[in-house]
Every structure is written in C-alpha cells, then in structure tokens.
Amino acid sequence: MRLFTTIAGLRCHLERHRTQKTVGLVPTMGALHPGHLSLIERARRENAIVIVSIFVNPLQFGLGEDLQQYPRQLEQDQRFCKQAGVDVIFAPTVVELYGDDPSDSEPPTEFTQVQPPEAMNSILCGHSRPGHFQGVATVVTKLLNLVQPDRAYFGQKDAQQLAIIRRLVADLNLPVTIVSCPIARESSGLAYSSRNQYLTPEQKAQAPILYKGLQNAQNVFKTGERDRTSLIAAVTSELTSVKEIQVEYIELVHPTTLTPLEQVEDEGLLAIAARLGSTRLIDNILLRNRQPIIAIDGPAGAGKSTVTRLVAQQLGLMYLDTGAMYRAVTWRVLQAGIDLTDEPAIAELVSQCQISLISSGSQPQTLRVWIDGKEVTQAIRSLEVTANVSFVAAIPAVRHELVKQQQRLASKGGVVAEGRDIGTHVFPDAELKIFLTASVQERARRRLQDLKDQDQGTVSLEQLEQDIQLRDQRDSTRALAPLRQAADAIEINTDGLTIPEVTARIISLYHKKALSLPQE
C-alpha cells in the first residue's frame, strides 16, 4: 500500500500502474469505521486498484461547526486501509489541494467552487448548513479530476450528498460511475458515523431512536400509507420517547431530485437530522412502491438463462432479455453499414436508439423486440448478428447506454434479469439477488451432454473443464462487466438439482420477499 500527500506523487503512480486496470475511489474525511469498510470492500470486489482519499475538507464546514475538533487519525486510518486491501491512500494537505496558504482550520479564500443546483442545495441539511454542499461538490470534482476513477463509492447515509454528486457527474459529463452503497449500521441500528465518537455512552444508547422512527414509518408504508404527513408522524411518534432528541428536520423527498413529496408514487426518501447533545446525526430510509426485481447472476453453464425464463413465466413477470437488447443494437449497427472497428460511430448510433421489449403472451419465448420503431424479433437471431454481437457488446459505450435503458425498463419493477453483474451494477437495489453457480465438473458434464444431444462431435470432459475454468477466470477479471457475486446475493449451487427444483427455490424466495413489500 502507498501513501501520497501530493498531487504529483499520486499522478505519477497512476500513470505507471493504471494501464488497462479499473480504478475505484472511496472519498473520505478519515476517522475510518465499519461503514467506510463496506465501501472499500465493494470497491475491492469491483476494481483492480482501490484508492481511498482522506481529507478533512474545510470548505464544507460552516461557522461554529466542528472543523477543528473533527477527528484526525491518519496513522490509524493507514492501518485500517492496509488491512482492508487498499492500494493507495491520497491524503493531501489543504495547501496541496487548494493552493492557498491557510491553516487547516480555515477554508481557502478566492477559490473557484462548484455550485450545486439551488433546489438541491437549499433543502434538508442545506437549509441549516449553507455552503456545505458547495464545498462537497468542489472537493469531489477535484478528486474525480485528479484520480479519474472508473467508479467512485458513496454511502446512502449521506443521501443528499449522493444525489448532488450524481447530478454533478451528469451535468458535467464526468466519465465515472457513482456507486451507492447501503447504510452500514451498528447492531443497535445506529448508522456508523465518524461523529458517533462524540456521543456519551448514554447518548449512544439513545441515538438508535432515529432509525427506529424511520422503521416505524416504513412499517406504516408497507400497509399502504403513502401520505407525507402520516409517514412523518410515524417517525415523530417514535422520537417522543427520548426527550433529549432535538429534531432539525424530518422530510419526504424524491431520492434523485430531492424534490419535496406530498405522496410517494414510485419511491421516496424519508430523511431525518437531529441533535443529541452537541452531536448532529443524520439518517434516512428509502420507501419503494414497486414490484420486486429479481437479479440472477452466475458463471456460464449454471443454467441462468433457462431458469430466468421459467421464473418469469411462472411468476407472471417480465423477462428482461438483456441479450436480445445487445443483439438489437448489433442488428442496427449492421443495418447502418457501420464498420465494426469504428467505435465512436457505433457509440453515436447506440446513444440514439430506443429499444422496447413487449410480451405477446404468457410464454417468455413470445417476447417481441423492437428498435427505433421496427420489430426485429426474428432478425436479431440471424447468423450475421450472432457472429458480431460479442464484439459490439464489448464496447463500453454500448454497455453504458444499454444499462441505462435496462434500468428504465425496470423502473416499475416486476422483472427478472440474468447476467454477470445484474445484481452488482445494473440493479444494485434489486429486492432479490440470486447467484446461481455449479461446480466446474458439473458444468462440464452438462455441456458435454448438450454437445452429444446436438450431435456436434466429441470433446473430452477434461478439455471442457479446462475451457470452463479459463472462461471463469476471464469473466471474473475482465474490465467491463466482470462476474461478481453481490454481497447480499443468495447463492444457489445447482449441483444435483434439476431445473424445476432450482426454479421452485427461487420462486419460494421471491414469495418470502414479496411478503415484506408494501401492499398495493
């Protein structure tokens, strides 16, 4: 692990080691805790290089806030990062990052800053912390520019910060994926925070009441309640048991735009900020009003495609055939006569394509595929498309655009999708994630039987096992869409199980999950 305190050192290191490797950035202000560890572990699973920035940013502290008292423990944080498998720590000084000459307790002056949209900046925490999110947006923009990561990881606990950063990246067309990670909590339910160490033992025992209030509102939501006033009242009623809690706000907003909501239509963010003694605490919970999404990942040969189709058919859900989407854009590229080596032209075309998947019956096999107003259900199965789809699908711009369309198609839920990173990247908030796997020996045996059934010649079982092991390694280490098991995925090993048995197990898990979802 390397520690850099200068921009020059960081850039030199990245220039030497970055080639063809994905980089994940975890921005922090230090005083690392298990919440940060969950971000680092996610970044470690998804990237070849993991960089953690440690910088107490003076721009995001207002007058009278705890800039001077904020915990600084670089040596301890270094040990933490080393144990977590971090490759690089970037811990600049204020002078190094902002080019001024203030002390660490004073923000720099006459410095260009990034201003978030006023509607997102002035609500929730922004109301009582003017300038805070401007400071956040500025330092995050600098870090993204300096590191140029493929992915940057932020916790859902700071939901307003997350929404503003996502808007910043979209508005400034920054080439980075912002990854949201679930809130990490202590056993009591209290969200991990570097500021929790300010709490006295008595306050530490009282603080989980914030999460209990949010859970109370979630339970009310599950009964069908959608009204802002009722949901906020459910939080407030729980907080009355701790008179020391001083509520700053309880608000219901849209999780992406932060627009205040009177009713939850599709999803809402119920957020709270309160003081307990001198410590300011924040927490939130997402309320979703949609059918579940089932994300099925796993290695080749585990039976994903067959099982996914059957699950969708038996549950009456949409089978999101991502493979058909890639075939559709391949067909469109071929029809346009674009040279398959002309990636910019392909990217330009695909960014303007609109794909529709329409079920025309109860059978998943009857899914009809449309692109730019033309049905291509049969055309995308041609030999020419089959021969070229892998090449087109490997283009990052193609994948980026189709992931956006897949997320749009599944915005109301009620879909089943399979792939290599459906649960980790395409639908990270899927209600049910399955990692379908099987031993190399079992997958080789199945493949050998398929070849015999198709009368496609003979190949030894040993050769098939070697081929499968090689493909697993390739799929797991590839820069684009690597095979990953989501941390919250349920693994099902299909060795010794029939297709109907695997399907039945997933359907059973779905029904259990559906019982915990809001009632329509």
Secondary structure, 3 states (H helix, E strand, C coil): CEEECCHHHHHHHHHHHCCCCCEEEEEECCCCCHHHHHHHHHHHHHCCEEEEEECCCHHHCCCCCCCCCCCCCHHHHHHHHHHHCCCEEECCCHHHHHCCCCCCCCCCCCCCCCCCCHHHHCCCHHHHCCCHHHHHHHHHHHHHHHHCCCEEEEECCCHHHHHHHHHHHHHCCCCCEEEEECCCECCCCCECCHHHHHCCHHHHHHCCHHHHHHHHHHHHHHCCCCEHHHHHHHHHHHHCCCCCEEEEEEEEECCCCCCECCECCCEEEEEEEEEECCEEEEEEEEEECCCCEEEEECCCCCCHHHHHHHHHHHHCCEEECHHHHHHHHHHHHHHCCCCCCCHHHHHHHHCCCCEEEEECCCCHHHEEEEECCEECCCHHHCHHHHHHHHHHHCCHHHHHHHHHHHHHHCCCCCEEEEECCHHHHHCCCCCEEEEEECCHHHHHHHHHHHHHHCCCCCCCHHHHHHHHHHHHHHHHHCCCCCCCCCCCCEEEECCCCCHHHHHHHHHHHHHHHHHCCCCC
